[in-house]
Amino acid sequence: MNNMKKKFSTFEIGSFISTTIYDDLSLSPNTRKIDKQIGNLISSIIKNKEFTGKSNESILLRTPQTNVLLIGLGNKKCISNDKLRDAAAKASITAKKLKTKSFSFNHDVSDMTNDYVEAVVQGSELGLYNFNVYKSNKKDFRPLTMNIIIKNKTKTSLTKSIRTGEIIADAIMLSRDISNLPSRDCTPLQLASRAKKISSNRPLKTTVFNTDKLKKLGFGGLLGVASGSQQPPCFIIMEYNGGKRGEKPIVFVGKTITFDTGGISIKPSASMDEMKYDKSGGATVMSIMQAVADLKLPVNVVGLMPATENMPSGSAYKPGDVITFYNKKTAEILNTDAEGRVILADALSYAQNYKPRMIIDFATLTGACVIALGNAVSGLLGNDKKIINSLFESGERTGEKVWELPLTNEYKKLIKSDIADIKNIGGRGAGTITAAAFLSYFVDDYPWAHLDIAGTAWTQDGTPKKSYIKKGATGVGVLLSIDFLRNL
């Protein structure tokens, strides 16, 4: 967590200042002040066409008075929170490289809105994120102060936005930390301990079901996947009651495979190290719960995380086995590497005990989703158009984009089994959809949305280049979900 202080100033120029410029190249009042203090160097750079203001463009001007970072935002009509988040990350990264103790960020608009401030704070924090747990030298310079330059008004209302931005950034960094941890240091029980620690000083209640409890309740899916591992599984439940008493909760479910070898249907060795990220769905849900509690959102929320390893051994479940789930439905296991949907089946079934307002799950579920949508957009499927539309809108606002894939009865027929109710894989085609079709058997008629984050949970070749996204886990889904909840 970064403890950098943030404050507002009407105008301040120190050892380092960043300022945003649109592609029309007009200088805002504050930028003109900066330009004047450094001998009209900004005007000269623009006149000589060394800086065009295009999106993602930046140039560092070093002068005796101060260092100035110009950041292009492109078309003024296309400004977004995500562009500001990225610009602020560029500024904080540059401040770190320059080893400056404080820096100023200028986005000179007529009204610096609350969501702009949140985005700037998030970007400044996430730009400095560094997973250095295993580095022998952990020295990591960080700026101490960030000044957000605004016009002399509305400071009081915007101060709350600073705190909100910090809370959301902290939750995203928590999600990244959990996902980045190797499996030996993030077993199911270790993850459960982390959930309890998060809850200890927040209005959260955490309950953990151990193996005996899972057997008693009939969590055949979670126990089946866990049967090949020496690490005991667990089911983590986090509850937040910020809404009215008796109000139906929103239930988030996260796939939490702390490491995935594929089981008996073992994966190739190449890139298997990335399967530590198979717990990213659970990391997202745990981080959502932390953010919801810290923000004191007026809503009831439950987070469910079925946690286990998927390992091959003499005791592992095998292709051809039939599993009985919490809701008593059965599935023929044809591929033990399609394990995510197997553990989610129990969790989605259990979610119905809350008579939820809706169920939303996050899962690094299918490689097919990466083929379909690449690494820039998460897959979205479900049975409720209103929820799907709202999640899409949140994706557009936050930059964590989603795209709906069809989930019709034709696909559900593809997972019918000859010897059980369903089977855990369909044919070669539409792998993302048939996986969601499998999950649909465990939500009944409750409003439900499924997000496949296999392509977006960690950085891969096609991941969009953003300054606030570092190599490794992205923490995808936290920003999206908090925006979704706040706009309900």
C-alpha positions in Angstrom: 0.0 0.0 0.0 1.3 3.5 -0.9 1.1 6.1 1.9 1.7 9.0 -0.5 -0.3 12.1 0.7 -2.6 13.8 -1.7 -3.8 17.3 -1.4 -5.4 20.0 -3.6 -3.7 23.3 -4.6 -5.0 26.1 -6.8 -1.6 26.4 -8.4 1.8 25.1 -7.3 5.0 24.5 -9.2 7.7 22.5 -7.5 10.6 20.2 -8.7 8.2 18.2 -10.9 4.9 19.0 -12.4 2.8 17.1 -15.0 0.2 18.8 -17.1 -2.3 17.3 -19.6 -2.9 18.7 -23.1 -5.5 17.8 -25.7 -4.7 17.4 -29.4 -6.1 20.8 -30.2 -3.0 22.0 -28.4 -4.7 24.9 -26.7 -3.1 25.7 -23.3 -5.3 25.9 -20.3 -4.9 28.8 -17.8 -2.7 26.8 -15.4 -0.6 25.3 -18.3 0.0 28.9 -19.5 1.2 29.8 -16.0 3.6 26.8 -16.1 4.7 27.8 -19.6 5.5 31.3 -18.6 7.6 30.2 -15.6 9.8 27.9 -17.8 10.4 30.5 -20.5 7.6 29.5 -22.9 9.2 26.2 -23.5 5.9 24.4 -23.8 4.7 26.8 -26.5 8.0 26.4 -28.4 7.8 22.6 -28.2 4.2 22.7 -29.6 5.2 25.2 -32.3 8.0 23.0 -33.5 5.6 20.0 -33.6 7.7 18.1 -31.1 4.5 17.4 -29.1 1.1 16.9 -30.7 -1.2 16.1 -27.8 -2.2 12.7 -29.1 -3.4 10.1 -26.7 -0.6 8.2 -24.9 2.0 10.7 -26.0 4.3 12.3 -23.4 7.4 14.3 -23.3 9.6 15.4 -20.3 10.9 18.9 -20.3 13.9 19.5 -18.0 14.5 23.1 -17.1 16.5 25.0 -14.4 13.1 26.0 -12.7 11.4 22.6 -12.7 10.8 19.3 -14.6 7.6 19.3 -16.6 5.9 16.3 -18.1 3.5 17.0 -20.9 0.9 14.2 -21.3 -1.3 14.0 -24.4 -5.0 13.1 -23.9 -6.1 13.2 -27.6 -9.6 14.5 -28.5 -11.2 16.6 -25.8 -14.6 15.0 -26.6 -13.1 11.5 -25.9 -11.8 12.3 -22.4 -12.5 9.5 -19.9 -11.6 8.4 -16.4 -9.4 5.7 -17.8 -7.3 8.2 -19.8 -6.9 10.3 -16.7 -6.0 7.2 -14.6 -3.3 6.4 -17.2 -2.0 10.0 -17.3 -1.7 10.1 -13.5 0.1 6.8 -13.5 2.6 8.2 -16.1 3.1 11.2 -13.7 3.8 9.1 -10.6 6.1 6.7 -12.5 8.1 9.7 -13.8 8.2 11.3 -10.3 9.6 8.0 -9.0 12.3 7.8 -11.7 13.3 11.4 -11.0 13.3 10.6 -7.2 11.3 13.7 -6.5 9.7 13.8 -3.0 6.5 15.6 -4.3 4.9 16.2 -7.7 1.9 18.1 -9.0 -0.7 16.9 -11.4 -2.6 19.5 -13.5 -5.7 18.6 -15.4 -7.1 22.0 -16.0 -10.9 21.7 -16.6 -13.7 24.1 -15.7 -14.9 21.6 -13.1 -12.6 18.9 -11.7 -15.4 16.4 -11.0 -15.3 13.8 -8.3 -14.9 10.9 -10.6 -11.9 12.6 -12.3 -10.2 13.1 -8.9 -10.9 9.4 -8.1 -9.3 8.3 -11.4 -6.2 10.6 -10.8 -5.7 9.2 -7.3 -6.1 5.6 -8.5 -3.7 6.1 -11.4 -1.0 7.7 -9.1 -1.3 4.8 -6.7 -1.4 2.0 -9.3 1.4 3.4 -11.3 3.7 2.9 -8.3 2.5 -0.7 -7.7 5.4 -3.1 -7.3 5.2 -6.7 -6.3 8.6 -7.1 -4.7 7.8 -9.6 -1.9 10.5 -12.0 -3.1 13.2 -9.4 -4.0 16.2 -9.5 -1.7 16.6 -5.7 -2.1 13.2 -4.2 -1.3 14.2 -0.5 -1.4 11.6 1.2 -3.5 11.6 5.0 -3.8 8.1 6.6 -3.6 7.1 10.2 -3.8 5.7 11.5 -0.5 3.2 14.1 -1.7 1.0 14.5 -4.8 -0.7 17.9 -5.4 -3.8 17.8 -7.6 -4.1 21.3 -9.1 -7.7 22.6 -9.3 -9.5 25.9 -9.5 -10.2 27.5 -6.1 -13.5 25.8 -5.4 -15.2 22.6 -4.3 -12.1 21.4 -2.4 -14.2 20.1 0.5 -16.4 17.8 -1.6 -13.4 16.6 -3.6 -11.4 15.6 -0.5 -13.8 12.6 -0.1 -13.0 11.6 -3.7 -9.3 11.3 -2.7 -10.2 8.8 0.0 -12.5 6.9 -2.3 -9.8 6.7 -5.0 -7.3 5.4 -2.4 -9.8 2.7 -1.1 -10.4 1.4 -4.6 -6.7 1.5 -5.5 -5.9 -0.4 -2.3 -8.5 -3.1 -3.2 -7.0 -3.5 -6.7 -3.5 -3.8 -5.3 -4.8 -6.4 -2.8 -6.2 -8.4 -5.8 -2.9 -8.1 -7.6 -1.0 -9.2 -4.5 -3.1 -12.3 -4.0 -3.0 -13.3 -7.7 0.7 -12.7 -7.9 1.6 -15.0 -5.0 3.0 -18.4 -5.9 0.8 -21.3 -4.7 3.1 -22.5 -2.0 2.6 -19.2 -0.2 -1.1 -18.9 -1.0 -2.8 -22.2 -0.2 -6.5 -22.4 0.3 -6.1 -22.2 4.1 -3.6 -19.3 3.9 -6.1 -17.4 1.7 -8.8 -18.1 4.3 -6.6 -16.6 7.0 -6.1 -13.5 4.8 -9.9 -13.1 4.5 -10.2 -13.3 8.3 -7.5 -10.7 8.7 -9.2 -8.3 6.2 -12.5 -8.8 8.2 -11.0 -8.3 11.6 -11.1 -4.5 11.6 -13.9 -4.0 9.1 -17.7 -4.5 9.2 -17.3 -7.9 7.5 -18.1 -11.4 8.8 -15.9 -14.2 7.4 -16.8 -17.9 7.7 -14.7 -20.7 6.5 -16.0 -24.3 5.8 -13.3 -26.9 6.2 -13.2 -30.4 4.7 -15.5 -32.0 7.2 -18.1 -29.3 6.8 -17.9 -29.5 3.0 -18.5 -33.3 3.2 -21.4 -32.8 5.4 -23.0 -30.2 3.1 -22.3 -32.3 0.0 -19.9 -30.0 -1.9 -19.0 -32.8 -4.3 -17.5 -30.5 -6.9 -15.0 -28.7 -4.6 -14.1 -31.9 -2.9 -13.7 -33.8 -6.2 -11.3 -31.2 -7.6 -9.4 -31.1 -4.3 -9.0 -34.9 -4.0 -5.7 -34.9 -5.8 -4.0 -32.3 -3.6 -2.4 -32.6 -0.2 -3.6 -29.1 0.6 -7.1 -29.2 2.1 -9.8 -27.2 0.3 -12.0 -24.6 2.0 -15.0 -22.5 1.2 -14.6 -18.8 2.2 -17.7 -16.7 2.9 -17.5 -13.0 3.5 -20.6 -11.0 4.3 -21.3 -7.3 4.5 -24.6 -5.8 5.6 -24.6 -2.2 4.7 -28.1 -2.1 3.3 -31.5 -2.4 4.9 -32.2 -5.3 7.2 -33.8 -8.1 5.1 -32.7 -6.6 1.8 -31.7 -9.2 -0.7 -27.9 -9.3 -1.1 -25.8 -9.2 -4.2 -23.6 -12.3 -4.2 -20.2 -12.3 -5.8 -18.6 -15.7 -6.5 -14.9 -16.1 -7.5 -13.1 -19.1 -8.9 -10.2 -19.7 -6.5 -7.9 -22.4 -7.8 -4.7 -21.6 -6.0 -2.8 -23.7 -8.6 -4.0 -25.6 -11.6 -1.9 -28.4 -13.1 -5.0 -29.6 -15.0 -5.2 -32.7 -12.7 -5.1 -36.1 -14.5 -5.8 -34.2 -17.7 -2.5 -32.5 -17.1 -1.5 -29.3 -18.9 1.7 -28.9 -20.9 4.6 -27.6 -18.9 5.1 -24.5 -20.9 3.6 -21.5 -19.1 2.2 -23.7 -16.3 3.7 -21.2 -13.9 1.0 -18.8 -14.9 -1.6 -21.0 -13.3 -0.9 -19.3 -10.0 -3.2 -16.7 -11.6 -6.1 -19.2 -11.6 -7.1 -17.8 -8.2 -7.7 -14.4 -9.7 -11.5 -14.7 -9.6 -11.4 -15.3 -5.8 -8.8 -12.5 -5.4 -11.2 -10.1 -7.2 -14.1 -11.1 -4.9 -12.1 -10.8 -1.7 -10.9 -7.3 -2.8 -14.4 -6.3 -3.8 -15.5 -7.1 -0.2 -12.7 -5.1 1.3 -13.6 -2.1 -0.9 -17.4 -2.4 -0.2 -16.7 -2.3 3.5 -14.2 0.6 3.4 -16.6 2.6 1.2 -19.5 1.8 3.5 -21.7 1.2 0.5 -25.5 1.1 1.4 -26.0 -2.4 0.0 -25.8 -6.0 1.3 -23.1 -8.0 -0.4 -21.8 -11.6 0.0 -18.5 -13.0 -1.4 -18.1 -16.7 -1.9 -14.7 -18.3 -2.8 -14.4 -22.0 -3.3 -10.6 -22.6 -2.8 -8.5 -25.6 -3.8 -5.5 -26.8 -5.8 -6.1 -29.0 -8.9 -3.4 -31.6 -8.7 -2.7 -35.1 -10.2 -2.2 -38.0 -7.8 -3.4 -41.4 -7.0 -6.3 -40.0 -5.2 -7.3 -37.4 -7.8 -10.7 -37.5 -9.5 -10.5 -38.9 -13.0 -12.1 -38.5 -16.5 -15.2 -40.7 -16.4 -16.0 -40.0 -12.8 -19.5 -38.6 -11.9 -19.8 -35.8 -9.3 -22.8 -35.0 -7.2 -23.0 -31.3 -6.3 -24.5 -29.3 -3.5 -27.8 -28.9 -5.3 -27.9 -32.7 -5.9 -27.4 -32.4 -9.7 -24.7 -34.6 -11.2 -22.0 -34.1 -13.8 -19.9 -36.5 -15.8 -16.2 -35.4 -15.7 -14.7 -35.8 -19.1 -11.7 -33.4 -18.6 -10.3 -32.7 -15.1 -8.7 -29.5 -16.5 -12.2 -28.0 -16.8 -12.2 -27.8 -13.0 -13.2 -24.2 -12.5 -16.8 -24.7 -13.5 -16.9 -27.8 -11.2 -16.0 -25.9 -8.0 -18.2 -22.9 -9.1 -21.2 -25.2 -9.4 -21.2 -25.8 -5.6 -20.6 -22.1 -4.9 -23.4 -20.9 -7.2 -25.8 -23.5 -5.7 -24.9 -22.4 -2.2 -25.4 -18.8 -3.2 -29.2 -19.5 -3.6 -29.4 -19.9 0.2 -29.2 -16.1 0.4 -32.2 -15.7 -1.9 -30.0 -13.1 -3.7 -30.9 -10.1 -5.6 -28.4 -11.3 -8.2 -25.3 -13.5 -8.5 -22.2 -12.3 -10.3 -19.2 -14.6 -10.8 -15.6 -14.0 -11.9 -13.5 -16.8 -13.2 -10.3 -17.4 -15.2 -12.4 -20.1 -16.9 -11.6 -20.8 -20.5 -8.7 -20.5 -23.0 -11.5 -20.2 -25.5 -12.3 -16.8 -24.2 -8.8 -15.6 -25.0 -9.2 -16.9 -28.5 -12.6 -15.2 -28.9 -11.8 -11.8 -27.2 -8.1 -11.6 -26.7 -6.6 -9.9 -23.7 -8.4 -6.5 -23.8 -12.0 -7.5 -23.0 -13.5 -10.0 -20.6 -16.3 -12.3 -21.7 -19.8 -11.7 -20.3 -22.7 -14.1 -20.3 -25.8 -14.5 -18.2 -29.6 -14.8 -17.9 -30.5 -11.2 -17.1 -30.2 -8.5 -19.7 -30.5 -5.6 -17.2 -27.5 -6.8 -15.2 -25.5 -7.5 -18.4 -26.2 -4.0 -19.8 -25.3 -2.4 -16.4 -22.0 -4.4 -16.3 -21.3 -3.3 -19.9 -21.8 0.3 -19.0 -19.5 0.0 -16.0 -16.9 -1.5 -18.3 -17.1 1.5 -20.6 -16.9 3.9 -17.7 -13.9 2.2 -16.0 -11.9 0.9 -19.0 -12.4 -2.7 -17.8 -14.4 -3.6 -20.9 -16.7 -6.6 -21.2 -18.5 -8.1 -24.2 -21.5 -10.3 -24.2 -21.5 -13.7 -25.8 -24.8 -15.6 -26.5 -26.1 -18.2 -24.0 -29.1 -19.9 -25.6 -30.6 -23.4 -25.2 -28.7 -24.7 -28.3 -25.5 -24.4 -26.3 -27.0 -26.0 -23.2 -27.9 -29.1 -25.2 -24.2 -29.5 -26.0 -23.3 -30.4 -22.4 -26.0 -33.1 -21.9 -24.5 -36.3 -20.6 -25.6 -39.9 -21.4 -25.0 -41.1 -17.8 -25.4 -38.0 -15.7 -27.4 -34.7 -15.8 -24.6 -32.9 -17.6 -21.0 -33.2 -18.6 -18.2 -30.8 -17.8 -17.1 -30.0 -21.4 -18.9 -29.6 -24.7 -17.5 -30.1 -28.1 -14.6 -28.2 -29.7 -16.6 -25.1 -30.5 -17.9 -22.3 -28.3 -15.9 -23.4 -25.3 -16.6 -20.2 -23.3 -20.3 -20.5 -23.9 -20.6 -24.2 -23.1 -18.7 -23.5 -19.8 -21.2 -20.8 -19.0 -24.0 -23.2 -20.0 -22.7 -25.6 -17.4 -22.8 -22.9 -14.8 -26.3 -22.0 -15.7 -27.6 -25.3 -14.3 -26.6 -24.1 -10.8 -28.2 -20.7 -10.6 -31.8 -21.7 -11.4 -33.9 -18.6 -12.1 -31.9 -16.1 -10.0 -30.5 -13.1 -12.0 -27.0 -14.1 -12.9 -24.0 -12.8 -14.8 -20.7 -14.7 -15.5 -17.5 -12.9 -16.3 -14.7 -15.0 -17.9 -11.5 -13.1 -17.1 -9.0 -15.7 -18.5 -7.7 -13.2 -21.0 -7.6 -10.1 -18.7 -6.6 -11.3 -15.2 -2.9 -11.1 -15.9 -0.7 -9.4 -18.5 -0.3 -11.3 -21.7 0.9 -10.5 -25.3 -2.4 -8.7 -26.2 -2.9 -6.8 -22.9 -3.5 -3.1 -23.6 -0.5 -0.9 -22.7 -1.6 1.2 -19.7 0.8 2.8 -17.3 -1.3 1.8 -14.3 -1.2 -1.9 -15.3 2.1 -3.7 -14.3 3.4 -7.0 -15.5 1.6 -9.8 -13.7 -1.8 -9.7 -12.2 -4.1 -6.8 -13.3 -6.7 -6.9 -10.5 -9.4 -6.8 -13.2 -13.0 -6.8 -12.0 -12.6 -4.7 -8.8 -13.0 -1.3 -10.5 -15.8 -2.7 -12.7 -17.7 -4.1 -9.7 -17.4 -1.1 -7.5 -18.7 1.1 -10.3 -21.5 -1.3 -10.9 -22.5 -1.3 -7.2 -22.3 2.5 -6.9 -24.6 2.9 -9.9 -27.3 0.4 -8.9 
